[in-house]
Amino acid sequence: MQRFSPRLKMTAEMVRDGAVAADIGTDHAYLPAYLVSSGTCPRALATDLREGPLRNAAETLAQLSLSDKIELRLSDGLDGISSDDADDFIFAGMGGTLIVEMLSRAVWIKDKTKRFVFQPMSRPEEVRAFLISNGFTILYENACFDECRPYIAFCAEYSQAEAKDYADSYIYTGELFRCKNDAASYHFTKTYIYLKKRADALEYANLLPDEVEFIRKILPDIKQYTKIQAKD
Ligand SMILES: C[S@@+](CC[C@H](N)C(=O)[O-])C[C@H]1O[C@@H](n2cnc3c(N)ncnc32)[C@H](O)[C@@H]1O
């Protein structure tokens, strides 16, 4: 198999030992191939919206003699998948907005026996907001550098937790604040700078005062996990 990237390895580490995994938006199926060949998963399902990526996936599986252990399936998000298909469901390399759209259409996800693993490329706060307002608990998060870019991943399970238990800033910090590595602090620094610039621009244009107030309120919480000095 091609080099298995630190980003995908970090994501794979959140899948439970012995779980049947479903990789949603699999492209080359590198992630399920790693999970099965490393012995973490006895078998897996690899899905994609398009035929082209599934052809890439079929090639990977043929090269690694894994075609009998990993099923390929054409599916838009979770639409063609049922709760019985897997234990752990992975959403990697896609934007947070798309991930939330997929989750919103699947009523069966509120099942305490299932685990959901996310590696959003953008808007992780949308995924966290969906999770906490739908009774899921984020178990843990991690961050890593891959070719000098920071990536984050987190996993969650349904627990009927109530959204009111969380601070406003939680959708931006999640459980990542517990992860003290450089990639996490780089991620928080990028988030802090983006939000501060957005609040400044909105305020300057006299737009969306509620959003400006919200951002100003949560900025100190995010800042403490960055390498930005207190006076900045
Ligand atoms: C950037 S690739 C990520 C591949 C792999 N998961 C990774 O992290 O390296 C995104 C993949 O998601 C697929 N995709 C996009 N929208 C999708 C949807 N609604 N349902 C399933 N797959 C989708 C794309 O076809 C593409 O193969």
The ligand as a MOL file (V3000), in Angstrom:
LIG
                    3D

  0  0  0     0  0            999 V3000
M  V30 BEGIN CTAB
M  V30 COUNTS 27 29 0 0 0
M  V30 BEGIN ATOM
M  V30 1 C -11.1220 13.9800 -0.1730 0
M  V30 2 S -11.7560 12.3720 -0.3480 0 CHG=1
M  V30 3 C -11.3550 11.6700 1.2120 0
M  V30 4 C -10.9840 10.2270 1.0740 0
M  V30 5 C -10.6290 9.5220 2.3920 0
M  V30 6 N -11.7860 9.3920 3.2430 0
M  V30 7 C -9.5400 10.2760 3.1130 0
M  V30 8 O -9.7960 10.8290 4.1810 0
M  V30 9 O -8.4220 10.3180 2.5900 0 CHG=-1
M  V30 10 C -13.5080 12.5980 -0.1950 0
M  V30 11 C -14.2900 11.4330 -0.7490 0
M  V30 12 O -15.6350 11.5860 -0.3120 0
M  V30 13 C -16.4920 11.2330 -1.3640 0
M  V30 14 N -17.8030 11.8720 -1.1330 0
M  V30 15 C -18.1450 13.1730 -1.3180 0
M  V30 16 N -19.4400 13.3580 -1.0210 0
M  V30 17 C -19.9140 12.1520 -0.6180 0
M  V30 18 C -21.1800 11.6970 -0.1960 0
M  V30 19 N -22.2300 12.5210 -0.1230 0
M  V30 20 N -21.3080 10.3940 0.1450 0
M  V30 21 C -20.2600 9.5440 0.0680 0
M  V30 22 N -19.0350 9.9230 -0.3490 0
M  V30 23 C -18.8720 11.2010 -0.6820 0
M  V30 24 C -15.7830 11.7250 -2.6030 0
M  V30 25 O -16.2450 11.0660 -3.7800 0
M  V30 26 C -14.3200 11.4020 -2.2700 0
M  V30 27 O -13.9540 10.1270 -2.7410 0
M  V30 END ATOM
M  V30 BEGIN BOND
M  V30 1 1 1 2
M  V30 2 1 2 3
M  V30 3 1 2 10
M  V30 4 1 3 4
M  V30 5 1 4 5
M  V30 6 1 5 6
M  V30 7 1 5 7
M  V30 8 2 7 8
M  V30 9 1 7 9
M  V30 10 1 10 11
M  V30 11 1 11 12
M  V30 12 1 11 26
M  V30 13 1 12 13
M  V30 14 1 13 14
M  V30 15 1 13 24
M  V30 16 1 14 15
M  V30 17 1 14 23
M  V30 18 2 15 16
M  V30 19 1 16 17
M  V30 20 1 17 18
M  V30 21 2 17 23
M  V30 22 1 18 19
M  V30 23 2 18 20
M  V30 24 1 20 21
M  V30 25 2 21 22
M  V30 26 1 22 23
M  V30 27 1 24 25
M  V30 28 1 24 26
M  V30 29 1 26 27
M  V30 END BOND
M  V30 END CTAB
M  END
